[in-house]
Amino acid sequence: MIKGVVRQVDQLGRIVLPKEMRRSLNIETGEPLDIYLREGIISIEKCKLQCAICGSSEENELLTIDGIHICRECATKVHSVWESKK
């Protein structure tokens, strides 16, 4: 466990995550992070890719179309609905 570190919030509301914490979580520069407020506690987690339709997070099953992630199962369903409308 990494010891707690005190950081100041700058004028734009930013904080710097300590290098040791970023390294231990394999967080790279520019990588998106999820920020939650839970019972008065701010939680920061690595962003998990998930299907925009069903929420599945099986990364090896996700397709990316114009920056939107869709799982293969939902893509197949969307395709069949699209084809039935022709």
DRENTIKOL-498828 format. One line per field, with one value per atom (N, C-alpha, C): residue number from 0; residue in one letter; chain; atom name; x, y, z. Coordinates in nm, 4 decimals, always signed. Layout:
BEGIN
nr: (NUM, ...)
rest: (A, ...)
kette: (A, ...)
atom: (CA, ...)
px: (X, ...)
py: (Y, ...)
pz: (Z, ...)
END
This chain:
BEGIN
nr: (0, 0, 0, 1, 1, 1, 2, 2, 2, 3, 3, 3, 4, 4, 4, 5, 5, 5, 6, 6, 6, 7, 7, 7, 8, 8, 8, 9, 9, 9, 10, 10, 10, 11, 11, 11, 12, 12, 12, 13, 13, 13, 14, 14, 14, 15, 15, 15, 16, 16, 16, 17, 17, 17, 18, 18, 18, 19, 19, 19, 20, 20, 20, 21, 21, 21, 22, 22, 22, 23, 23, 23, 24, 24, 24, 25, 25, 25, 26, 26, 26, 27, 27, 27, 28, 28, 28, 29, 29, 29, 30, 30, 30, 31, 31, 31, 32, 32, 32, 33, 33, 33, 34, 34, 34, 35, 35, 35, 36, 36, 36, 37, 37, 37, 38, 38, 38, 39, 39, 39, 40, 40, 40, 41, 41, 41, 42, 42, 42, 43, 43, 43, 44, 44, 44, 45, 45, 45, 46, 46, 46, 47, 47, 47, 48, 48, 48, 49, 49, 49, 50, 50, 50, 51, 51, 51, 52, 52, 52, 53, 53, 53, 54, 54, 54, 55, 55, 55, 56, 56, 56, 57, 57, 57, 58, 58, 58, 59, 59, 59, 60, 60, 60, 61, 61, 61, 62, 62, 62, 63, 63, 63, 64, 64, 64, 65, 65, 65, 66, 66, 66, 67, 67, 67, 68, 68, 68, 69, 69, 69, 70, 70, 70, 71, 71, 71, 72, 72, 72, 73, 73, 73, 74, 74, 74, 75, 75, 75, 76, 76, 76, 77, 77, 77, 78, 78, 78, 79, 79, 79, 80, 80, 80, 81, 81, 81, 82, 82, 82, 83, 83, 83, 84, 84, 84, 85, 85, 85)
rest: (M, M, M, I, I, I, K, K, K, G, G, G, V, V, V, V, V, V, R, R, R, Q, Q, Q, V, V, V, D, D, D, Q, Q, Q, L, L, L, G, G, G, R, R, R, I, I, I, V, V, V, L, L, L, P, P, P, K, K, K, E, E, E, M, M, M, R, R, R, R, R, R, S, S, S, L, L, L, N, N, N, I, I, I, E, E, E, T, T, T, G, G, G, E, E, E, P, P, P, L, L, L, D, D, D, I, I, I, Y, Y, Y, L, L, L, R, R, R, E, E, E, G, G, G, I, I, I, I, I, I, S, S, S, I, I, I, E, E, E, K, K, K, C, C, C, K, K, K, L, L, L, Q, Q, Q, C, C, C, A, A, A, I, I, I, C, C, C, G, G, G, S, S, S, S, S, S, E, E, E, E, E, E, N, N, N, E, E, E, L, L, L, L, L, L, T, T, T, I, I, I, D, D, D, G, G, G, I, I, I, H, H, H, I, I, I, C, C, C, R, R, R, E, E, E, C, C, C, A, A, A, T, T, T, K, K, K, V, V, V, H, H, H, S, S, S, V, V, V, W, W, W, E, E, E, S, S, S, K, K, K, K, K, K)
kette: (A, A, A, A, A, A, A, A, A, A, A, A, A, A, A, A, A, A, A, A, A, A, A, A, A, A, A, A, A, A, A, A, A, A, A, A, A, A, A, A, A, A, A, A, A, A, A, A, A, A, A, A, A, A, A, A, A, A, A, A, A, A, A, A, A, A, A, A, A, A, A, A, A, A, A, A, A, A, A, A, A, A, A, A, A, A, A, A, A, A, A, A, A, A, A, A, A, A, A, A, A, A, A, A, A, A, A, A, A, A, A, A, A, A, A, A, A, A, A, A, A, A, A, A, A, A, A, A, A, A, A, A, A, A, A, A, A, A, A, A, A, A, A, A, A, A, A, A, A, A, A, A, A, A, A, A, A, A, A, A, A, A, A, A, A, A, A, A, A, A, A, A, A, A, A, A, A, A, A, A, A, A, A, A, A, A, A, A, A, A, A, A, A, A, A, A, A, A, A, A, A, A, A, A, A, A, A, A, A, A, A, A, A, A, A, A, A, A, A, A, A, A, A, A, A, A, A, A, A, A, A, A, A, A, A, A, A, A, A, A, A, A, A, A, A, A, A, A, A, A, A, A, A, A, A, A, A, A)
atom: (N, CA, C, N, CA, C, N, CA, C, N, CA, C, N, CA, C, N, CA, C, N, CA, C, N, CA, C, N, CA, C, N, CA, C, N, CA, C, N, CA, C, N, CA, C, N, CA, C, N, CA, C, N, CA, C, N, CA, C, N, CA, C, N, CA, C, N, CA, C, N, CA, C, N, CA, C, N, CA, C, N, CA, C, N, CA, C, N, CA, C, N, CA, C, N, CA, C, N, CA, C, N, CA, C, N, CA, C, N, CA, C, N, CA, C, N, CA, C, N, CA, C, N, CA, C, N, CA, C, N, CA, C, N, CA, C, N, CA, C, N, CA, C, N, CA, C, N, CA, C, N, CA, C, N, CA, C, N, CA, C, N, CA, C, N, CA, C, N, CA, C, N, CA, C, N, CA, C, N, CA, C, N, CA, C, N, CA, C, N, CA, C, N, CA, C, N, CA, C, N, CA, C, N, CA, C, N, CA, C, N, CA, C, N, CA, C, N, CA, C, N, CA, C, N, CA, C, N, CA, C, N, CA, C, N, CA, C, N, CA, C, N, CA, C, N, CA, C, N, CA, C, N, CA, C, N, CA, C, N, CA, C, N, CA, C, N, CA, C, N, CA, C, N, CA, C, N, CA, C, N, CA, C, N, CA, C, N, CA, C, N, CA, C, N, CA, C, N, CA, C)
px: (+0.0849, +0.0000, +0.0892, +0.0532, +0.1288, +0.0746, +0.1654, +0.1279, +0.0515, -0.0476, -0.1245, -0.0341, -0.0688, +0.0098, -0.0830, -0.0383, -0.1177, -0.0835, -0.1855, -0.1681, -0.2587, -0.2160, -0.2953, -0.3790, -0.4994, -0.5843, -0.5466, -0.5205, -0.4832, -0.6076, -0.5884, -0.6989, -0.8027, -0.7642, -0.8580, -0.9196, -0.8902, -0.9482, -0.8700, -0.7488, -0.6684, -0.5809, -0.5530, -0.4536, -0.3607, -0.2427, -0.1467, -0.1465, -0.1685, -0.1599, -0.0125, +0.0293, +0.1703, +0.2195, +0.3434, +0.4043, +0.4010, +0.4270, +0.4292, +0.2923, +0.1856, +0.0502, +0.0178, +0.0540, +0.0297, +0.1060, +0.2278, +0.3104, +0.2516, +0.2080, +0.1562, +0.0259, -0.0511, -0.1767, -0.1613, -0.0370, -0.0079, -0.0929, -0.1023, -0.1769, -0.0790, -0.1068, -0.0208, -0.0735, +0.0122, -0.0264, -0.1369, -0.2420, -0.3538, -0.4590, -0.4371, -0.5324, -0.6564, -0.7765, -0.8984, -0.9171, -0.9709, -0.9990, -1.1443, -1.2077, -1.3432, -1.3323, -1.4119, -1.4128, -1.5540, -1.5663, -1.6955, -1.6988, -1.8166, -1.8377, -1.9253, -1.8688, -1.9394, -1.9375, -2.0545, -2.0679, -1.9638, -1.9469, -1.8554, -1.7088, -1.6794, -1.5407, -1.5247, -1.4214, -1.3913, -1.3075, -1.3550, -1.2830, -1.2384, -1.1152, -1.0609, -1.0178, -1.0657, -1.0323, -0.9926, -0.9135, -0.8841, -1.0153, -1.0300, -1.1522, -1.1593, -1.2734, -1.2933, -1.3761, -1.3265, -1.4021, -1.5244, -1.6388, -1.7597, -1.8511, -1.9369, -2.0317, -2.1282, -2.1474, -2.2370, -2.3830, -2.4128, -2.5519, -2.5828, -2.5042, -2.5367, -2.4463, -2.3340, -2.2441, -2.1413, -2.1389, -2.0411, -1.9001, -1.8118, -1.6755, -1.5716, -1.6133, -1.5190, -1.4409, -1.3218, -1.2458, -1.2144, -1.1930, -1.1606, -1.2830, -1.4009, -1.5232, -1.5736, -1.5018, -1.5487, -1.4955, -1.5827, -1.5462, -1.5542, -1.4680, -1.4726, -1.5113, -1.6221, -1.6723, -1.6869, -1.6059, -1.6067, -1.5975, -1.5112, -1.4882, -1.5914, -1.6897, -1.7932, -1.7663, -1.7713, -1.7435, -1.8748, -1.8766, -1.9945, -1.9454, -2.0100, -1.9699, -2.0211, -1.9600, -1.9961, -2.1433, -2.1937, -2.3333, -2.4282, -2.4048, -2.4906, -2.4734, -2.3500, -2.3264, -2.4053, -2.4097, -2.4864, -2.6357, -2.6847, -2.8262, -2.8590, -2.7726, -2.7949, -2.7953, -2.7019, -2.6947, -2.8225, -2.8731, -2.9939, -3.1159, -3.1247, -3.2352, -3.2244, -3.1029, -3.0806, -3.1195, -3.0786, -3.1111, -3.2606, -3.3302, -3.4745, -3.5531, -3.4943, -3.5597, -3.5464, -3.4635, -3.4427, -3.5599)
py: (-0.1180, +0.0000, +0.1239, +0.2216, +0.3457, +0.4431, +0.5036, +0.5988, +0.7167, +0.7668, +0.8819, +1.0031, +1.0829, +1.1995, +1.3200, +1.4329, +1.5556, +1.6319, +1.6729, +1.7522, +1.8729, +1.9837, +2.1067, +2.1078, +2.1617, +2.1806, +2.3149, +2.3184, +2.4459, +2.5277, +2.6442, +2.7361, +2.6771, +2.5771, +2.5137, +2.3864, +2.3583, +2.2408, +2.1133, +2.1244, +2.0066, +1.9648, +1.8343, +1.7810, +1.6924, +1.6708, +1.5819, +1.4498, +1.3404, +1.2078, +1.1719, +1.1284, +1.0948, +0.9898, +1.0089, +0.9205, +0.7745, +0.7506, +0.6129, +0.5459, +0.6222, +0.5675, +0.5421, +0.6368, +0.6176, +0.4965, +0.4827, +0.3698, +0.2379, +0.2320, +0.1059, +0.0641, +0.1608, +0.1301, +0.1299, +0.1500, +0.1532, +0.2587, +0.3778, +0.4890, +0.5725, +0.5828, +0.6567, +0.7988, +0.8891, +1.0264, +1.0272, +1.1036, +1.1153, +1.0070, +0.9090, +0.7989, +0.8479, +0.8106, +0.8556, +0.7854, +0.8598, +0.8069, +0.8351, +0.7440, +0.7647, +0.8288, +0.9338, +1.0016, +0.9933, +0.9406, +0.9212, +0.9930, +1.0301, +1.0803, +0.9772, +0.9108, +0.8055, +0.8384, +0.8680, +0.8935, +0.9937, +1.1034, +1.2084, +1.1813, +1.0731, +1.0372, +1.0418, +1.1122, +1.1168, +0.9944, +0.9147, +0.7949, +0.8140, +0.7765, +0.7849, +0.6443, +0.5985, +0.4647, +0.4715, +0.3730, +0.3625, +0.3404, +0.4076, +0.3963, +0.2570, +0.1931, +0.0606, +0.0773, +0.0205, +0.0254, -0.0626, -0.0132, -0.0933, -0.0582, -0.1527, -0.1357, -0.0217, +0.0688, +0.1829, +0.1396, +0.0176, -0.0295, -0.1141, -0.2194, -0.3118, -0.2979, -0.2281, -0.2094, -0.3190, -0.4175, -0.5258, -0.4680, -0.5238, -0.4719, -0.5764, -0.6748, -0.7742, -0.7108, -0.6581, -0.5782, -0.6503, -0.7815, -0.8527, -0.8690, -0.8352, -0.8441, -0.7071, -0.5992, -0.4646, -0.4182, -0.3555, -0.2900, -0.1407, -0.0627, +0.0817, +0.1427, +0.2171, +0.2825, +0.4304, +0.5128, +0.6577, +0.6918, +0.6202, +0.6476, +0.5886, +0.5152, +0.4525, +0.3023, +0.2448, +0.1023, +0.0242, -0.0803, -0.1673, -0.3114, -0.3967, -0.5373, -0.6066, -0.7189, -0.7928, -0.8336, -0.8740, -0.9177, -0.8028, -0.6850, -0.5692, -0.5244, -0.5310, -0.4937, -0.5853, -0.7151, -0.8110, -0.7784, -0.7449, -0.7088, -0.5820, -0.4808, -0.3557, -0.3833, -0.4632, -0.4966, -0.5668, -0.6628, -0.7349, -0.6424, -0.5491, -0.4536, -0.3624, -0.3158, -0.2286, -0.2998, -0.4237, -0.5008, -0.5256, -0.5431, -0.5683, -0.4440, -0.3266, -0.2009, -0.1691, -0.2418, -0.2160, -0.2602)
pz: (+0.0000, +0.0000, +0.0000, -0.0810, -0.0891, +0.0145, +0.0881, +0.1930, +0.1338, +0.2066, +0.1624, +0.1400, +0.0409, +0.0047, +0.0019, +0.0534, +0.0507, -0.0766, -0.1493, -0.2708, -0.2622, -0.3211, -0.3259, -0.4536, -0.4458, -0.5635, -0.6248, -0.7568, -0.8184, -0.8530, -0.9143, -0.9430, -1.0379, -1.1183, -1.2107, -1.1529, -1.0254, -0.9604, -0.9862, -1.0362, -1.0690, -0.9519, -0.9481, -0.8553, -0.9360, -0.8841, -0.9495, -0.8742, -0.9461, -0.8841, -0.8705, -0.7526, -0.7319, -0.8321, -0.8759, -0.9750, -0.9303, -0.8019, -0.7510, -0.7673, -0.7437, -0.7572, -0.9044, -0.9914, -1.1350, -1.1850, -1.1404, -1.1842, -1.1364, -1.0100, -0.9559, -1.0230, -1.0756, -1.1452, -1.2964, -1.3434, -1.4864, -1.5585, -1.5000, -1.5598, -1.6415, -1.7708, -1.8625, -1.8826, -1.9276, -1.9574, -2.0622, -2.0371, -2.1311, -2.1184, -2.0332, -2.0158, -1.9413, -1.9879, -1.9189, -1.7845, -1.6883, -1.5552, -1.5206, -1.4480, -1.3978, -1.2600, -1.2366, -1.1077, -1.0514, -0.9310, -0.8664, -0.7324, -0.6905, -0.5552, -0.4851, -0.3834, -0.3103, -0.1620, -0.1074, +0.0360, +0.0862, +0.0115, +0.0517, +0.0240, -0.0465, -0.0799, -0.2312, -0.2775, -0.4201, -0.4539, -0.5497, -0.5934, -0.7374, -0.7667, -0.9013, -0.9407, -1.0575, -1.1057, -1.2518, -1.2937, -1.4362, -1.5101, -1.6204, -1.6999, -1.7617, -1.7454, -1.8037, -1.9308, -2.0390, -2.1631, -2.1485, -2.1979, -2.1929, -2.3089, -2.3421, -2.4519, -2.4190, -2.5144, -2.4954, -2.4871, -2.5305, -2.5310, -2.4073, -2.3847, -2.2750, -2.1528, -2.1664, -2.0542, -2.0357, -2.1250, -2.1158, -2.1183, -2.0351, -2.0301, -2.0716, -2.1483, -2.1983, -2.3131, -2.2815, -2.3758, -2.5066, -2.5024, -2.6256, -2.7161, -2.6676, -2.7470, -2.7932, -2.7610, -2.7947, -2.9294, -3.0060, -3.1307, -3.1061, -3.1697, -3.1549, -3.2889, -3.2874, -3.4076, -3.3774, -3.4430, -3.4198, -3.2715, -3.1985, -3.0573, -2.9628, -3.0165, -2.9336, -2.9292, -2.8099, -2.7922, -2.7936, -2.8750, -2.8860, -2.8865, -2.8058, -2.8032, -2.9291, -2.9590, -3.0815, -3.0811, -2.9653, -2.9574, -2.9912, -2.9353, -2.9649, -3.1094, -3.1603, -3.2998, -3.3921, -3.3605, -3.4405, -3.4343, -3.3146, -3.2992, -3.3786, -3.3685, -3.4412, -3.5910, -3.6365, -3.7789, -3.8253, -3.7480, -3.7890, -3.7899, -3.6933, -3.6926, -3.8143, -3.8429, -3.9582, -4.0880, -4.1023, -4.2229, -4.2357, -4.1250, -4.1315, -4.1708, -4.1552, -4.1905, -4.3393, -4.4119, -4.5559, -4.6371)
END
